[in-house]
Amino acid sequence: MRSADGAAIIDLPSEVDATTETVLRDAYVEAAAATRTIAFNFGGVEYINSTGIAVIVGILARARAAGHVVRAFGLSDHYREIFEITRLSDFMAIFPSESSALGPR
């Protein structure tokens, strides 16, 4: 996790699956303790499986219950489409870049 412009940024690994579940949940806990705005950087993500989607859904549920704002950026066209089809984009705003994700709130 890193900080920028009052937000916590979680840089996701190239694969989001069961092997990264604990790391992502721990990063969310750290980010949630630091700020109300959390941005996920999907720029380096090459693969997300169903477990990875479930981890993201779980984090979004926790964030929503805690009143956190969750944003995402750097999604490939493929994953942007999946997030729209699965309606994950209804629960976190999706931006093309880090600067746009961290822009005016």
N, C-alpha and C positions, 0 to 999 in steps of 0.2 A: 504494500500500500504506500502511496505517496500523496502529498497534499499539493493543491494548486488552487488559487483564487477562492479559498474558503471551502473547498470541496475535497473529499477523499477520493482518490482515483485508484481503482483496483485494476491492474494490468493482468488480464487473463492469460493463462498459458496456451500453447498451441493446440493442446487437446483438453477439452472439458468433458470429463467422464468420471467414473468411480474413483480413479486414482488421484484426482484433484479435489474431490469432495471436501475433505478435511481442510485443505489449504484455503479453498474459497470461503468456506464457512468461517474459519478463523480470521481471514482478511476482512470479511464483512463485520464481524464482532469488533475488530480493532477500528475499522472505519466508522461504525455506528457510535462508538464511544467518543470519537473525535469531532464529528460534525453531523449535521442534519442532511447534507447533500452528498450523495455517493454516486460516482460515475464509474461504469464498467468500460474498460478499454478492450474491445474485441478485435483490435487491429492485427494482432498476431495469431488469432484463432484460426486453425485449419480444420478442426473436427470437433463436433459436439454430438454426443449420442443421447439417447433417451434419459440416461442417468444424469447427464450434464444438464439437460433441460429441467429435470426434476430438482436438481440442486438450485438452479436459477429461480425456479418457481418458489421453492422454500425460502430463499433469501428475500424474494419480492414480498412474500406473505409476512415475513418478520419485519421487513422495512415498513410496509404499509401499516401494520399494527402499531409500530413505534412512531409513526408520523414522519418518517424519513422520505426524502425526495430521491428517486433513483433515476439515473439517466444512463444511456448507453451510446457509445460512439465507435466508429471503426468497423462496423459490421460489413461483411461482404454482401453483395446483392443476394446471394443464395440464403444466407442466414437472416438477412433483413426480411426476405419473403417468408421464411419459416416463422419468424417472430410475428409477422402480420397474420399469417394463416392460423397460428396457435393463439393469437390475441395477446401474446406477451407484450406487444407494443402498446396495449391498452393500459399496462401497469408500469411502464417505464418509457419515458420519451426517448426517441432514437434520433441521434444527430450524426452528420457525416464526419465531423472532426472533433477533436478535444476542445478547440477554442469555441466552437459553436455550442458544445455541451456545457461549457462553463460560462457561457455568456449570461446576459441578464436573466435573473430568476423570476 
